[in-house]
Amino acid sequence: MGKLILFVLAAILVYLFFKSSKRRSGPRGGAENPRERAPERMVVCAHCGVHLPESEAVRQAERFFCCDEHRRLGG
């Protein structure tokens, strides 16, 4: 009975070891971790005042808008 308990404990330890090493290695396929990306500049819509990432904004001259409709209305 003692050998069975020892075997079960060893199996659990091996499982936990592989599970933790898999987590440490990160995602496979070169996928970028979202926490490691540089923060993106936030801009304000000139029409409604909503804050959004610069990459998602519609730009007209030096002003930013959240959508084409607000660009037409505010421009």
N, CA, C, O and CB atoms as a CASP TS submission, in Angstrom:
PFRMAT TS
TARGET T0000
AUTHOR 0000-0000-0000
METHOD Language model
MODEL 1
PARENT N/A
ATOM      1  N   MET     1       0.821  -1.185   0.000  1.00  0.00           N
ATOM      2  CA  MET     1       0.000   0.000   0.000  1.00  0.00           C
ATOM      3  C   MET     1       0.872   1.258   0.000  1.00  0.00           C
ATOM      4  O   MET     1       0.530   2.253  -0.639  1.00  0.00           O
ATOM      5  CB  MET     1      -0.938  -0.007   1.203  1.00  0.00           C
ATOM      6  N   GLY     2       1.973   1.211   0.703  1.00  0.00           N
ATOM      7  CA  GLY     2       2.887   2.352   0.775  1.00  0.00           C
ATOM      8  C   GLY     2       3.512   2.663  -0.571  1.00  0.00           C
ATOM      9  O   GLY     2       3.713   3.826  -0.922  1.00  0.00           O
ATOM     10  N   LYS     3       3.824   1.591  -1.337  1.00  0.00           N
ATOM     11  CA  LYS     3       4.406   1.798  -2.661  1.00  0.00           C
ATOM     12  C   LYS     3       3.403   2.457  -3.609  1.00  0.00           C
ATOM     13  O   LYS     3       3.794   3.261  -4.456  1.00  0.00           O
ATOM     14  CB  LYS     3       4.884   0.463  -3.244  1.00  0.00           C
ATOM     15  N   LEU     4       2.128   2.130  -3.478  1.00  0.00           N
ATOM     16  CA  LEU     4       1.080   2.715  -4.312  1.00  0.00           C
ATOM     17  C   LEU     4       0.946   4.214  -4.038  1.00  0.00           C
ATOM     18  O   LEU     4       0.845   5.014  -4.968  1.00  0.00           O
ATOM     19  CB  LEU     4      -0.264   2.004  -4.064  1.00  0.00           C
ATOM     20  N   ILE     5       0.947   4.582  -2.777  1.00  0.00           N
ATOM     21  CA  ILE     5       0.863   6.006  -2.411  1.00  0.00           C
ATOM     22  C   ILE     5       2.085   6.750  -2.934  1.00  0.00           C
ATOM     23  O   ILE     5       1.956   7.856  -3.458  1.00  0.00           O
ATOM     24  CB  ILE     5       0.748   6.178  -0.870  1.00  0.00           C
ATOM     25  N   LEU     6       3.259   6.160  -2.800  1.00  0.00           N
ATOM     26  CA  LEU     6       4.484   6.772  -3.302  1.00  0.00           C
ATOM     27  C   LEU     6       4.431   6.952  -4.819  1.00  0.00           C
ATOM     28  O   LEU     6       4.861   7.984  -5.334  1.00  0.00           O
ATOM     29  CB  LEU     6       5.698   5.923  -2.914  1.00  0.00           C
ATOM     30  N   PHE     7       3.910   5.964  -5.534  1.00  0.00           N
ATOM     31  CA  PHE     7       3.780   6.043  -6.986  1.00  0.00           C
ATOM     32  C   PHE     7       2.810   7.152  -7.393  1.00  0.00           C
ATOM     33  O   PHE     7       3.088   7.905  -8.326  1.00  0.00           O
ATOM     34  CB  PHE     7       3.311   4.700  -7.551  1.00  0.00           C
ATOM     35  N   VAL     8       1.680   7.255  -6.703  1.00  0.00           N
ATOM     36  CA  VAL     8       0.694   8.301  -7.011  1.00  0.00           C
ATOM     37  C   VAL     8       1.292   9.690  -6.761  1.00  0.00           C
ATOM     38  O   VAL     8       1.113  10.593  -7.578  1.00  0.00           O
ATOM     39  CB  VAL     8      -0.591   8.107  -6.157  1.00  0.00           C
ATOM     40  N   LEU     9       1.992   9.863  -5.654  1.00  0.00           N
ATOM     41  CA  LEU     9       2.636  11.148  -5.366  1.00  0.00           C
ATOM     42  C   LEU     9       3.683  11.505  -6.418  1.00  0.00           C
ATOM     43  O   LEU     9       3.784  12.660  -6.833  1.00  0.00           O
ATOM     44  CB  LEU     9       3.284  11.114  -3.983  1.00  0.00           C
ATOM     45  N   ALA    10       4.458  10.517  -6.846  1.00  0.00           N
ATOM     46  CA  ALA    10       5.461  10.768  -7.874  1.00  0.00           C
ATOM     47  C   ALA    10       4.791  11.171  -9.187  1.00  0.00           C
ATOM     48  O   ALA    10       5.270  12.076  -9.871  1.00  0.00           O
ATOM     49  CB  ALA    10       6.343   9.523  -8.081  1.00  0.00           C
ATOM     50  N   ALA    11       3.695  10.514  -9.544  1.00  0.00           N
ATOM     51  CA  ALA    11       2.978  10.857 -10.773  1.00  0.00           C
ATOM     52  C   ALA    11       2.429  12.276 -10.706  1.00  0.00           C
ATOM     53  O   ALA    11       2.486  13.010 -11.693  1.00  0.00           O
ATOM     54  CB  ALA    11       1.837   9.863 -11.025  1.00  0.00           C
ATOM     55  N   ILE    12       1.897  12.670  -9.550  1.00  0.00           N
ATOM     56  CA  ILE    12       1.379  14.035  -9.381  1.00  0.00           C
ATOM     57  C   ILE    12       2.502  15.055  -9.510  1.00  0.00           C
ATOM     58  O   ILE    12       2.323  16.089 -10.152  1.00  0.00           O
ATOM     59  CB  ILE    12       0.680  14.188  -8.014  1.00  0.00           C
ATOM     60  N   LEU    13       3.650  14.780  -8.912  1.00  0.00           N
ATOM     61  CA  LEU    13       4.786  15.698  -9.006  1.00  0.00           C
ATOM     62  C   LEU    13       5.275  15.854 -10.453  1.00  0.00           C
ATOM     63  O   LEU    13       5.595  16.962 -10.882  1.00  0.00           O
ATOM     64  CB  LEU    13       5.933  15.205  -8.119  1.00  0.00           C
ATOM     65  N   VAL    14       5.332  14.758 -11.194  1.00  0.00           N
ATOM     66  CA  VAL    14       5.749  14.808 -12.590  1.00  0.00           C
ATOM     67  C   VAL    14       4.746  15.635 -13.400  1.00  0.00           C
ATOM     68  O   VAL    14       5.144  16.459 -14.224  1.00  0.00           O
ATOM     69  CB  VAL    14       5.878  13.376 -13.176  1.00  0.00           C
ATOM     70  N   TYR    15       3.457  15.420 -13.168  1.00  0.00           N
ATOM     71  CA  TYR    15       2.406  16.176 -13.864  1.00  0.00           C
ATOM     72  C   TYR    15       2.541  17.674 -13.577  1.00  0.00           C
ATOM     73  O   TYR    15       2.499  18.489 -14.498  1.00  0.00           O
ATOM     74  CB  TYR    15       1.003  15.674 -13.437  1.00  0.00           C
ATOM     75  N   LEU    16       2.700  18.033 -12.313  1.00  0.00           N
ATOM     76  CA  LEU    16       2.829  19.449 -11.952  1.00  0.00           C
ATOM     77  C   LEU    16       4.085  20.071 -12.547  1.00  0.00           C
ATOM     78  O   LEU    16       4.067  21.233 -12.955  1.00  0.00           O
ATOM     79  CB  LEU    16       2.845  19.608 -10.435  1.00  0.00           C
ATOM     80  N   PHE    17       5.174  19.311 -12.601  1.00  0.00           N
ATOM     81  CA  PHE    17       6.407  19.820 -13.176  1.00  0.00           C
ATOM     82  C   PHE    17       6.219  20.155 -14.658  1.00  0.00           C
ATOM     83  O   PHE    17       6.607  21.235 -15.104  1.00  0.00           O
ATOM     84  CB  PHE    17       7.536  18.801 -12.999  1.00  0.00           C
ATOM     85  N   PHE    18       5.627  19.235 -15.417  1.00  0.00           N
ATOM     86  CA  PHE    18       5.429  19.478 -16.842  1.00  0.00           C
ATOM     87  C   PHE    18       4.412  20.594 -17.082  1.00  0.00           C
ATOM     88  O   PHE    18       4.553  21.365 -18.032  1.00  0.00           O
ATOM     89  CB  PHE    18       4.973  18.196 -17.537  1.00  0.00           C
ATOM     90  N   LYS    19       3.414  20.684 -16.251  1.00  0.00           N
ATOM     91  CA  LYS    19       2.412  21.737 -16.391  1.00  0.00           C
ATOM     92  C   LYS    19       3.039  23.107 -16.147  1.00  0.00           C
ATOM     93  O   LYS    19       2.755  24.052 -16.883  1.00  0.00           O
ATOM     94  CB  LYS    19       1.242  21.502 -15.417  1.00  0.00           C
ATOM     95  N   SER    20       3.879  23.229 -15.136  1.00  0.00           N
ATOM     96  CA  SER    20       4.506  24.518 -14.840  1.00  0.00           C
ATOM     97  C   SER    20       5.553  24.892 -15.890  1.00  0.00           C
ATOM     98  O   SER    20       5.693  26.070 -16.218  1.00  0.00           O
ATOM     99  CB  SER    20       5.149  24.484 -13.454  1.00  0.00           C
ATOM    100  N   SER    21       6.291  23.915 -16.421  1.00  0.00           N
ATOM    101  CA  SER    21       7.287  24.231 -17.441  1.00  0.00           C
ATOM    102  C   SER    21       6.612  24.634 -18.746  1.00  0.00           C
ATOM    103  O   SER    21       7.155  25.448 -19.493  1.00  0.00           O
ATOM    104  CB  SER    21       8.220  23.035 -17.673  1.00  0.00           C
ATOM    105  N   LYS    22       5.456  24.085 -19.029  1.00  0.00           N
ATOM    106  CA  LYS    22       4.706  24.458 -20.226  1.00  0.00           C
ATOM    107  C   LYS    22       4.211  25.896 -20.104  1.00  0.00           C
ATOM    108  O   LYS    22       4.253  26.647 -21.079  1.00  0.00           O
ATOM    109  CB  LYS    22       3.519  23.493 -20.451  1.00  0.00           C
ATOM    110  N   ARG    23       3.750  26.283 -18.939  1.00  0.00           N
ATOM    111  CA  ARG    23       3.253  27.633 -18.702  1.00  0.00           C
ATOM    112  C   ARG    23       4.385  28.652 -18.811  1.00  0.00           C
ATOM    113  O   ARG    23       4.184  29.750 -19.331  1.00  0.00           O
ATOM    114  CB  ARG    23       2.585  27.724 -17.323  1.00  0.00           C
ATOM    115  N   ARG    24       5.569  28.295 -18.325  1.00  0.00           N
ATOM    116  CA  ARG    24       6.714  29.190 -18.362  1.00  0.00           C
ATOM    117  C   ARG    24       7.221  29.427 -19.773  1.00  0.00           C
ATOM    118  O   ARG    24       7.719  30.512 -20.073  1.00  0.00           O
ATOM    119  CB  ARG    24       7.822  28.640 -17.513  1.00  0.00           C
ATOM    120  N   SER    25       7.107  28.439 -20.641  1.00  0.00           N
ATOM    121  CA  SER    25       7.645  28.569 -21.989  1.00  0.00           C
ATOM    122  C   SER    25       6.809  29.498 -22.849  1.00  0.00           C
ATOM    123  O   SER    25       7.298  29.948 -23.886  1.00  0.00           O
ATOM    124  CB  SER    25       7.739  27.214 -22.644  1.00  0.00           C
ATOM    125  N   GLY    26       5.570  29.810 -22.475  1.00  0.00           N
ATOM    126  CA  GLY    26       4.729  30.739 -23.204  1.00  0.00           C
ATOM    127  C   GLY    26       4.041  30.086 -24.376  1.00  0.00           C
ATOM    128  O   GLY    26       4.197  28.887 -24.608  1.00  0.00           O
ATOM    129  N   PRO    27       3.277  30.873 -25.121  1.00  0.00           N
ATOM    130  CA  PRO    27       2.549  30.332 -26.267  1.00  0.00           C
ATOM    131  C   PRO    27       3.494  29.931 -27.383  1.00  0.00           C
ATOM    132  O   PRO    27       4.548  30.539 -27.571  1.00  0.00           O
ATOM    133  CB  PRO    27       1.540  31.345 -26.782  1.00  0.00           C
ATOM    134  N   ARG    28       3.109  28.906 -28.119  1.00  0.00           N
ATOM    135  CA  ARG    28       3.943  28.430 -29.224  1.00  0.00           C
ATOM    136  C   ARG    28       3.578  29.142 -30.510  1.00  0.00           C
ATOM    137  O   ARG    28       2.522  29.770 -30.594  1.00  0.00           O
ATOM    138  CB  ARG    28       3.799  26.915 -29.401  1.00  0.00           C
ATOM    139  N   GLY    29       4.425  29.054 -31.498  1.00  0.00           N
ATOM    140  CA  GLY    29       4.155  29.639 -32.796  1.00  0.00           C
ATOM    141  C   GLY    29       4.556  31.097 -32.884  1.00  0.00           C
ATOM    142  O   GLY    29       4.192  31.770 -33.848  1.00  0.00           O
ATOM    143  N   GLY    30       5.285  31.602 -31.920  1.00  0.00           N
ATOM    144  CA  GLY    30       5.760  32.972 -31.983  1.00  0.00           C
ATOM    145  C   GLY    30       4.687  34.012 -31.696  1.00  0.00           C
ATOM    146  O   GLY    30       4.881  35.188 -32.004  1.00  0.00           O
ATOM    147  N   ALA    31       3.576  33.616 -31.122  1.00  0.00           N
ATOM    148  CA  ALA    31       2.523  34.576 -30.805  1.00  0.00           C
ATOM    149  C   ALA    31       3.023  35.530 -29.732  1.00  0.00           C
ATOM    150  O   ALA    31       3.661  35.114 -28.765  1.00  0.00           O
ATOM    151  CB  ALA    31       1.230  33.856 -30.341  1.00  0.00           C
ATOM    152  N   GLU    32       2.732  36.792 -29.909  1.00  0.00           N
ATOM    153  CA  GLU    32       3.199  37.805 -28.979  1.00  0.00           C
ATOM    154  C   GLU    32       2.280  37.863 -27.765  1.00  0.00           C
ATOM    155  O   GLU    32       1.057  37.824 -27.895  1.00  0.00           O
ATOM    156  CB  GLU    32       3.274  39.178 -29.666  1.00  0.00           C
ATOM    157  N   ASN    33       2.876  37.954 -26.601  1.00  0.00           N
ATOM    158  CA  ASN    33       2.122  38.070 -25.367  1.00  0.00           C
ATOM    159  C   ASN    33       1.561  39.482 -25.274  1.00  0.00           C
ATOM    160  O   ASN    33       2.324  40.440 -25.400  1.00  0.00           O
ATOM    161  CB  ASN    33       3.008  37.734 -24.134  1.00  0.00           C
ATOM    162  N   PRO    34       0.245  39.654 -25.056  1.00  0.00           N
ATOM    163  CA  PRO    34      -0.335  40.995 -25.004  1.00  0.00           C
ATOM    164  C   PRO    34       0.280  41.882 -23.930  1.00  0.00           C
ATOM    165  O   PRO    34       0.326  43.102 -24.090  1.00  0.00           O
ATOM    166  CB  PRO    34      -1.810  40.895 -24.775  1.00  0.00           C
ATOM    167  N   ARG    35       0.751  41.293 -22.842  1.00  0.00           N
ATOM    168  CA  ARG    35       1.352  42.090 -21.777  1.00  0.00           C
ATOM    169  C   ARG    35       2.719  42.639 -22.179  1.00  0.00           C
ATOM    170  O   ARG    35       3.201  43.583 -21.553  1.00  0.00           O
ATOM    171  CB  ARG    35       1.481  41.257 -20.511  1.00  0.00           C
ATOM    172  N   GLU    36       3.354  42.075 -23.203  1.00  0.00           N
ATOM    173  CA  GLU    36       4.690  42.500 -23.601  1.00  0.00           C
ATOM    174  C   GLU    36       4.665  43.572 -24.683  1.00  0.00           C
ATOM    175  O   GLU    36       5.709  44.138 -25.008  1.00  0.00           O
ATOM    176  CB  GLU    36       5.481  41.314 -24.083  1.00  0.00           C
ATOM    177  N   ARG    37       3.495  43.862 -25.246  1.00  0.00           N
ATOM    178  CA  ARG    37       3.403  44.892 -26.282  1.00  0.00           C
ATOM    179  C   ARG    37       3.564  46.274 -25.681  1.00  0.00           C
ATOM    180  O   ARG    37       3.210  46.506 -24.525  1.00  0.00           O
ATOM    181  CB  ARG    37       2.069  44.794 -27.024  1.00  0.00           C
ATOM    182  N   ALA    38       4.098  47.184 -26.469  1.00  0.00           N
ATOM    183  CA  ALA    38       4.251  48.559 -26.021  1.00  0.00           C
ATOM    184  C   ALA    38       2.871  49.219 -25.964  1.00  0.00           C
ATOM    185  O   ALA    38       2.013  48.921 -26.795  1.00  0.00           O
ATOM    186  CB  ALA    38       5.211  49.349 -26.961  1.00  0.00           C
ATOM    187  N   PRO    39       2.651  50.102 -25.004  1.00  0.00           N
ATOM    188  CA  PRO    39       1.363  50.781 -24.927  1.00  0.00           C
ATOM    189  C   PRO    39       1.153  51.678 -26.148  1.00  0.00           C
ATOM    190  O   PRO    39       2.097  52.258 -26.686  1.00  0.00           O
ATOM    191  CB  PRO    39       1.268  51.608 -23.633  1.00  0.00           C
ATOM    192  N   GLU    40      -0.096  51.775 -26.564  1.00  0.00           N
ATOM    193  CA  GLU    40      -0.424  52.560 -27.747  1.00  0.00           C
ATOM    194  C   GLU    40      -0.979  53.922 -27.327  1.00  0.00           C
ATOM    195  O   GLU    40      -1.666  54.036 -26.312  1.00  0.00           O
ATOM    196  CB  GLU    40      -1.439  51.807 -28.640  1.00  0.00           C
ATOM    197  N   ARG    41      -0.683  54.922 -28.099  1.00  0.00           N
ATOM    198  CA  ARG    41      -1.145  56.279 -27.818  1.00  0.00           C
ATOM    199  C   ARG    41      -2.666  56.349 -27.974  1.00  0.00           C
ATOM    200  O   ARG    41      -3.219  55.852 -28.955  1.00  0.00           O
ATOM    201  CB  ARG    41      -0.451  57.303 -28.758  1.00  0.00           C
ATOM    202  N   MET    42      -3.335  56.968 -27.001  1.00  0.00           N
ATOM    203  CA  MET    42      -4.777  57.145 -27.040  1.00  0.00           C
ATOM    204  C   MET    42      -5.092  58.548 -27.544  1.00  0.00           C
ATOM    205  O   MET    42      -4.405  59.511 -27.204  1.00  0.00           O
ATOM    206  CB  MET    42      -5.405  56.902 -25.644  1.00  0.00           C
ATOM    207  N   VAL    43      -6.147  58.649 -28.362  1.00  0.00           N
ATOM    208  CA  VAL    43      -6.591  59.937 -28.884  1.00  0.00           C
ATOM    209  C   VAL    43      -8.063  60.135 -28.538  1.00  0.00           C
ATOM    210  O   VAL    43      -8.748  59.191 -28.146  1.00  0.00           O
ATOM    211  CB  VAL    43      -6.369  60.024 -30.420  1.00  0.00           C
ATOM    212  N   VAL    44      -8.542  61.366 -28.684  1.00  0.00           N
ATOM    213  CA  VAL    44      -9.919  61.713 -28.343  1.00  0.00           C
ATOM    214  C   VAL    44     -10.657  62.091 -29.618  1.00  0.00           C
ATOM    215  O   VAL    44     -10.138  62.854 -30.434  1.00  0.00           O
ATOM    216  CB  VAL    44      -9.970  62.875 -27.305  1.00  0.00           C
ATOM    217  N   CYS    45     -11.866  61.562 -29.795  1.00  0.00           N
ATOM    218  CA  CYS    45     -12.702  61.924 -30.936  1.00  0.00           C
ATOM    219  C   CYS    45     -13.073  63.400 -30.805  1.00  0.00           C
ATOM    220  O   CYS    45     -13.565  63.837 -29.764  1.00  0.00           O
ATOM    221  CB  CYS    45     -13.985  61.021 -31.013  1.00  0.00           C
ATOM    222  N   ALA    46     -12.831  64.167 -31.879  1.00  0.00           N
ATOM    223  CA  ALA    46     -13.114  65.599 -31.867  1.00  0.00           C
ATOM    224  C   ALA    46     -14.610  65.890 -31.849  1.00  0.00           C
ATOM    225  O   ALA    46     -15.007  67.018 -31.560  1.00  0.00           O
ATOM    226  CB  ALA    46     -12.478  66.262 -33.070  1.00  0.00           C
ATOM    227  N   HIS    47     -15.446  64.906 -32.149  1.00  0.00           N
ATOM    228  CA  HIS    47     -16.890  65.130 -32.180  1.00  0.00           C
ATOM    229  C   HIS    47     -17.571  64.719 -30.872  1.00  0.00           C
ATOM    230  O   HIS    47     -18.309  65.510 -30.285  1.00  0.00           O
ATOM    231  CB  HIS    47     -17.504  64.366 -33.339  1.00  0.00           C
ATOM    232  N   CYS    48     -17.328  63.492 -30.415  1.00  0.00           N
ATOM    233  CA  CYS    48     -18.058  62.993 -29.237  1.00  0.00           C
ATOM    234  C   CYS    48     -17.202  62.880 -27.978  1.00  0.00           C
ATOM    235  O   CYS    48     -17.744  62.711 -26.886  1.00  0.00           O
ATOM    236  CB  CYS    48     -18.647  61.647 -29.546  1.00  0.00           C
ATOM    237  N   GLY    49     -15.890  62.968 -28.104  1.00  0.00           N
ATOM    238  CA  GLY    49     -15.013  62.941 -26.934  1.00  0.00           C
ATOM    239  C   GLY    49     -14.605  61.565 -26.445  1.00  0.00           C
ATOM    240  O   GLY    49     -13.973  61.450 -25.395  1.00  0.00           O
ATOM    241  N   VAL    50     -14.955  60.511 -27.185  1.00  0.00           N
ATOM    242  CA  VAL    50     -14.577  59.166 -26.756  1.00  0.00           C
ATOM    243  C   VAL    50     -13.076  58.962 -26.966  1.00  0.00           C
ATOM    244  O   VAL    50     -12.508  59.463 -27.936  1.00  0.00           O
ATOM    245  CB  VAL    50     -15.389  58.092 -27.531  1.00  0.00           C
ATOM    246  N   HIS    51     -12.435  58.225 -26.054  1.00  0.00           N
ATOM    247  CA  HIS    51     -11.013  57.905 -26.165  1.00  0.00           C
ATOM    248  C   HIS    51     -10.868  56.573 -26.889  1.00  0.00           C
ATOM    249  O   HIS    51     -11.602  55.625 -26.609  1.00  0.00           O
ATOM    250  CB  HIS    51     -10.333  57.853 -24.759  1.00  0.00           C
ATOM    251  N   LEU    52      -9.914  56.503 -27.827  1.00  0.00           N
ATOM    252  CA  LEU    52      -9.671  55.271 -28.563  1.00  0.00           C
ATOM    253  C   LEU    52      -8.212  55.218 -28.991  1.00  0.00           C
ATOM    254  O   LEU    52      -7.546  56.252 -29.056  1.00  0.00           O
ATOM    255  CB  LEU    52     -10.607  55.164 -29.791  1.00  0.00           C
ATOM    256  N   PRO    53      -7.703  54.009 -29.285  1.00  0.00           N
ATOM    257  CA  PRO    53      -6.312  53.878 -29.732  1.00  0.00           C
ATOM    258  C   PRO    53      -6.113  54.593 -31.070  1.00  0.00           C
ATOM    259  O   PRO    53      -7.005  54.595 -31.918  1.00  0.00           O
ATOM    260  CB  PRO    53      -5.918  52.385 -29.857  1.00  0.00           C
ATOM    261  N   GLU    54      -4.964  55.184 -31.247  1.00  0.00           N
ATOM    262  CA  GLU    54      -4.673  55.937 -32.471  1.00  0.00           C
ATOM    263  C   GLU    54      -4.800  55.069 -33.718  1.00  0.00           C
ATOM    264  O   GLU    54      -5.200  55.558 -34.774  1.00  0.00           O
ATOM    265  CB  GLU    54      -3.272  56.533 -32.400  1.00  0.00           C
ATOM    266  N   SER    55      -4.464  53.789 -33.606  1.00  0.00           N
ATOM    267  CA  SER    55      -4.536  52.896 -34.767  1.00  0.00           C
ATOM    268  C   SER    55      -5.975  52.648 -35.222  1.00  0.00           C
ATOM    269  O   SER    55      -6.192  52.277 -36.376  1.00  0.00           O
ATOM    270  CB  SER    55      -3.868  51.568 -34.442  1.00  0.00           C
ATOM    271  N   GLU    56      -6.957  52.844 -34.350  1.00  0.00           N
ATOM    272  CA  GLU    56      -8.362  52.629 -34.701  1.00  0.00           C
ATOM    273  C   GLU    56      -9.074  53.924 -35.069  1.00  0.00           C
ATOM    274  O   GLU    56     -10.228  53.886 -35.498  1.00  0.00           O
ATOM    275  CB  GLU    56      -9.086  51.961 -33.551  1.00  0.00           C
ATOM    276  N   ALA    57      -8.427  55.050 -34.915  1.00  0.00           N
ATOM    277  CA  ALA    57      -9.053  56.351 -35.153  1.00  0.00           C
ATOM    278  C   ALA    57      -9.024  56.715 -36.633  1.00  0.00           C
ATOM    279  O   ALA    57      -8.168  56.259 -37.391  1.00  0.00           O
ATOM    280  CB  ALA    57      -8.353  57.437 -34.333  1.00  0.00           C
ATOM    281  N   VAL    58      -9.982  57.548 -37.020  1.00  0.00           N
ATOM    282  CA  VAL    58     -10.026  58.116 -38.367  1.00  0.00           C
ATOM    283  C   VAL    58      -9.433  59.519 -38.252  1.00  0.00           C
ATOM    284  O   VAL    58      -9.880  60.325 -37.436  1.00  0.00           O
ATOM    285  CB  VAL    58     -11.510  58.142 -38.963  1.00  0.00           C
ATOM    286  N   ARG    59      -8.428  59.800 -39.073  1.00  0.00           N
ATOM    287  CA  ARG    59      -7.708  61.065 -38.944  1.00  0.00           C
ATOM    288  C   ARG    59      -8.055  61.994 -40.095  1.00  0.00           C
ATOM    289  O   ARG    59      -8.133  61.576 -41.250  1.00  0.00           O
ATOM    290  CB  ARG    59      -6.193  60.824 -38.894  1.00  0.00           C
ATOM    291  N   GLN    60      -8.261  63.254 -39.760  1.00  0.00           N
ATOM    292  CA  GLN    60      -8.459  64.294 -40.769  1.00  0.00           C
ATOM    293  C   GLN    60      -7.634  65.483 -40.319  1.00  0.00           C
ATOM    294  O   GLN    60      -7.905  66.078 -39.276  1.00  0.00           O
ATOM    295  CB  GLN    60      -9.989  64.675 -40.949  1.00  0.00           C
ATOM    296  N   ALA    61      -6.626  65.830 -41.109  1.00  0.00           N
ATOM    297  CA  ALA    61      -5.655  66.871 -40.745  1.00  0.00           C
ATOM    298  C   ALA    61      -5.046  66.498 -39.392  1.00  0.00           C
ATOM    299  O   ALA    61      -4.454  65.426 -39.267  1.00  0.00           O
ATOM    300  CB  ALA    61      -6.333  68.301 -40.688  1.00  0.00           C
ATOM    301  N   GLU    62      -5.177  67.345 -38.393  1.00  0.00           N
ATOM    302  CA  GLU    62      -4.607  67.075 -37.073  1.00  0.00           C
ATOM    303  C   GLU    62      -5.653  66.599 -36.077  1.00  0.00           C
ATOM    304  O   GLU    62      -5.356  66.490 -34.887  1.00  0.00           O
ATOM    305  CB  GLU    62      -3.926  68.313 -36.539  1.00  0.00           C
ATOM    306  N   ARG    63      -6.865  66.315 -36.529  1.00  0.00           N
ATOM    307  CA  ARG    63      -7.955  65.897 -35.638  1.00  0.00           C
ATOM    308  C   ARG    63      -8.247  64.408 -35.818  1.00  0.00           C
ATOM    309  O   ARG    63      -8.066  63.851 -36.901  1.00  0.00           O
ATOM    310  CB  ARG    63      -9.233  66.731 -35.908  1.00  0.00           C
ATOM    311  N   PHE    64      -8.697  63.787 -34.748  1.00  0.00           N
ATOM    312  CA  PHE    64      -9.033  62.365 -34.756  1.00  0.00           C
ATOM    313  C   PHE    64     -10.519  62.191 -34.500  1.00  0.00           C
ATOM    314  O   PHE    64     -11.133  62.964 -33.765  1.00  0.00           O
ATOM    315  CB  PHE    64      -8.207  61.593 -33.702  1.00  0.00           C
ATOM    316  N   PHE    65     -11.093  61.154 -35.123  1.00  0.00           N
ATOM    317  CA  PHE    65     -12.503  60.833 -34.952  1.00  0.00           C
ATOM    318  C   PHE    65     -12.644  59.332 -34.724  1.00  0.00           C
ATOM    319  O   PHE    65     -11.782  58.550 -35.124  1.00  0.00           O
ATOM    320  CB  PHE    65     -13.334  61.290 -36.184  1.00  0.00           C
ATOM    321  N   CYS    66     -13.751  58.935 -34.069  1.00  0.00           N
ATOM    322  CA  CYS    66     -13.948  57.528 -33.770  1.00  0.00           C
ATOM    323  C   CYS    66     -14.546  56.765 -34.962  1.00  0.00           C
ATOM    324  O   CYS    66     -14.449  55.539 -35.010  1.00  0.00           O
ATOM    325  CB  CYS    66     -14.846  57.381 -32.552  1.00  0.00           C
ATOM    326  N   CYS    67     -15.171  57.477 -35.936  1.00  0.00           N
ATOM    327  CA  CYS    67     -15.761  56.819 -37.083  1.00  0.00           C
ATOM    328  C   CYS    67     -15.898  57.838 -38.230  1.00  0.00           C
ATOM    329  O   CYS    67     -15.730  59.040 -38.024  1.00  0.00           O
ATOM    330  CB  CYS    67     -17.143  56.196 -36.712  1.00  0.00           C
ATOM    331  N   ASP    68     -16.198  57.351 -39.412  1.00  0.00           N
ATOM    332  CA  ASP    68     -16.347  58.231 -40.574  1.00  0.00           C
ATOM    333  C   ASP    68     -17.524  59.189 -40.417  1.00  0.00           C
ATOM    334  O   ASP    68     -17.466  60.332 -40.869  1.00  0.00           O
ATOM    335  CB  ASP    68     -16.524  57.403 -41.840  1.00  0.00           C
ATOM    336  N   GLU    69     -18.578  58.723 -39.783  1.00  0.00           N
ATOM    337  CA  GLU    69     -19.758  59.586 -39.598  1.00  0.00           C
ATOM    338  C   GLU    69     -19.394  60.810 -38.745  1.00  0.00           C
ATOM    339  O   GLU    69     -19.793  61.929 -39.065  1.00  0.00           O
ATOM    340  CB  GLU    69     -20.922  58.788 -38.928  1.00  0.00           C
ATOM    341  N   HIS    70     -18.652  60.600 -37.685  1.00  0.00           N
ATOM    342  CA  HIS    70     -18.252  61.730 -36.842  1.00  0.00           C
ATOM    343  C   HIS    70     -17.246  62.625 -37.570  1.00  0.00           C
ATOM    344  O   HIS    70     -17.203  63.833 -37.341  1.00  0.00           O
ATOM    345  CB  HIS    70     -17.651  61.225 -35.515  1.00  0.00           C
ATOM    346  N   ARG    71     -16.439  62.024 -38.446  1.00  0.00           N
ATOM    347  CA  ARG    71     -15.521  62.843 -39.248  1.00  0.00           C
ATOM    348  C   ARG    71     -16.317  63.762 -40.159  1.00  0.00           C
ATOM    349  O   ARG    71     -15.973  64.937 -40.295  1.00  0.00           O
ATOM    350  CB  ARG    71     -14.564  61.952 -40.083  1.00  0.00           C
ATOM    351  N   ARG    72     -17.375  63.255 -40.788  1.00  0.00           N
ATOM    352  CA  ARG    72     -18.218  64.087 -41.672  1.00  0.00           C
ATOM    353  C   ARG    72     -18.954  65.158 -40.863  1.00  0.00           C
ATOM    354  O   ARG    72     -19.054  66.306 -41.296  1.00  0.00           O
ATOM    355  CB  ARG    72     -19.243  63.205 -42.442  1.00  0.00           C
ATOM    356  N   LEU    73     -19.465  64.784 -39.697  1.00  0.00           N
ATOM    357  CA  LEU    73     -20.210  65.754 -38.890  1.00  0.00           C
ATOM    358  C   LEU    73     -19.323  66.800 -38.228  1.00  0.00           C
ATOM    359  O   LEU    73     -19.707  67.962 -38.098  1.00  0.00           O
ATOM    360  CB  LEU    73     -20.994  65.035 -37.835  1.00  0.00           C
ATOM    361  N   GLY    74     -18.130  66.374 -37.810  1.00  0.00           N
ATOM    362  CA  GLY    74     -17.253  67.293 -37.094  1.00  0.00           C
ATOM    363  C   GLY    74     -16.236  67.994 -37.972  1.00  0.00           C
ATOM    364  O   GLY    74     -15.558  68.918 -37.522  1.00  0.00           O
ATOM    365  N   GLY    75     -16.125  67.571 -39.207  1.00  0.00           N
ATOM    366  CA  GLY    75     -15.090  68.120 -40.065  1.00  0.00           C
ATOM    367  C   GLY    75     -15.613  69.232 -40.870  1.00  0.00           C
ATOM    368  O   GLY    75     -14.876  69.823 -41.659  1.00  0.00           O
TER
END
